Amino acid sequence: MGEAAKKPVLVVMRHSPYGSSLAKAAVDVALAAAAFEQAVDLLFIGEGVLQLLPGQESHKLGKKNIGRQLASLPLYDIELVYVDAEAALRYQLDIASSPVNAQLLGPQEMRQLMVGYDHLLGL
């Protein structure tokens, strides 16, 4: 598949990390798409920003640590990560301490971002 055929994909992460399997499924979809050389970016909104909290002790819940998976994003060439600024404030997330480099976006910026993608995936 040539470079011109690649369509950017925005995966919208909107679920808390350990309340269900949906957060892990969204991360898995993003990594799988990127492994097949798709251009993938991420947007964390609402409760999804909780996936970015540092120091998650998921082993106490018997779950794999999503933060570790997210830290591997650069290995899959996933470099553009966006975060809902209002949700980050609501959940007191300091994105500087999250496992990924991310850019905060306001509501209008998120709308503009979504319009720029050919494909949106949200689980």
C-alpha positions in Angstrom: 0.0 0.0 0.0 1.5 3.3 -1.0 1.7 6.4 1.1 -1.1 8.1 -0.8 -3.5 5.3 0.1 -3.0 5.6 3.9 -5.9 7.3 5.6 -5.4 8.8 9.0 -7.4 7.2 11.8 -8.3 9.0 15.1 -9.0 6.5 17.9 -11.2 8.2 20.5 -10.5 6.8 24.0 -13.5 7.6 26.2 -13.6 4.8 28.8 -11.9 4.6 32.2 -9.0 2.1 32.2 -10.4 -0.7 34.4 -14.2 -0.5 34.6 -14.6 -2.7 31.6 -12.6 -4.1 28.7 -13.4 -1.2 26.4 -10.4 0.9 27.3 -8.0 -2.0 26.7 -9.8 -2.9 23.5 -9.4 0.7 22.2 -5.7 0.6 22.9 -5.4 -2.8 21.2 -7.2 -1.5 18.1 -4.9 1.5 17.9 -1.8 -0.6 18.2 -3.1 -3.2 15.7 -3.9 -0.5 13.2 -0.5 1.1 13.6 1.2 -2.3 13.3 -0.4 -2.6 9.9 1.1 0.7 8.9 -2.0 2.8 9.4 -1.5 6.4 10.5 -3.1 6.5 14.0 -3.6 9.3 16.4 -5.4 9.2 19.8 -7.9 11.5 21.5 -8.6 10.9 25.2 -12.0 12.4 26.3 -14.2 12.2 29.4 -13.3 9.3 31.6 -10.8 8.1 29.0 -8.3 10.6 30.4 -8.0 8.4 33.5 -6.0 6.0 31.3 -3.2 8.6 31.4 -2.9 8.7 35.2 0.6 7.7 36.3 1.3 5.0 38.8 -1.7 2.8 38.0 -1.6 -0.3 40.3 -3.7 -2.5 38.0 -2.2 -5.7 39.3 -4.3 -5.2 42.4 -7.3 -5.6 40.1 -5.8 -8.5 38.3 -5.6 -6.5 35.1 -2.7 -5.5 32.7 -1.4 -2.0 33.1 -2.8 0.2 30.3 -0.2 2.9 31.1 2.6 0.5 30.1 0.8 -0.2 26.8 0.4 3.5 26.2 4.1 4.1 26.9 4.9 1.9 23.9 3.0 4.2 21.4 6.2 5.6 19.9 7.3 2.1 19.0 4.2 1.9 16.8 4.8 5.4 15.3 1.8 6.8 17.2 3.0 10.2 18.1 0.0 12.5 18.1 -2.0 12.2 21.3 -4.6 14.7 22.3 -6.4 15.1 25.6 -9.7 16.8 26.5 -8.5 19.7 28.6 -11.8 20.0 30.5 -11.8 16.3 31.5 -8.1 16.6 32.5 -9.0 19.4 34.8 -12.0 17.6 36.2 -10.0 14.5 37.0 -6.9 16.6 38.1 -4.7 14.9 35.5 -1.3 16.4 35.1 -0.5 15.4 31.5 3.2 16.1 32.1 3.3 13.0 34.4 1.3 10.8 32.0 2.9 7.9 30.2 2.6 9.7 26.9 3.4 13.1 25.4 0.0 14.7 24.9 -1.5 18.0 23.8 -4.5 19.5 25.7 -7.5 20.6 23.5 -10.6 22.6 24.3 -14.0 21.7 23.0 -13.7 23.8 19.8 -10.2 22.4 19.1 -11.5 18.8 19.5 -14.3 19.4 17.1 -11.9 20.9 14.5 -9.6 17.9 15.1 -12.3 15.3 14.5 -13.3 17.0 11.2 -9.8 16.6 9.9 -9.8 12.7 10.0 -11.2 10.4 7.4 -11.9 7.7 10.0 -12.9 8.0 13.7 -13.0 4.9 15.9 -14.4 4.9 19.4 -15.2 1.9 21.5 
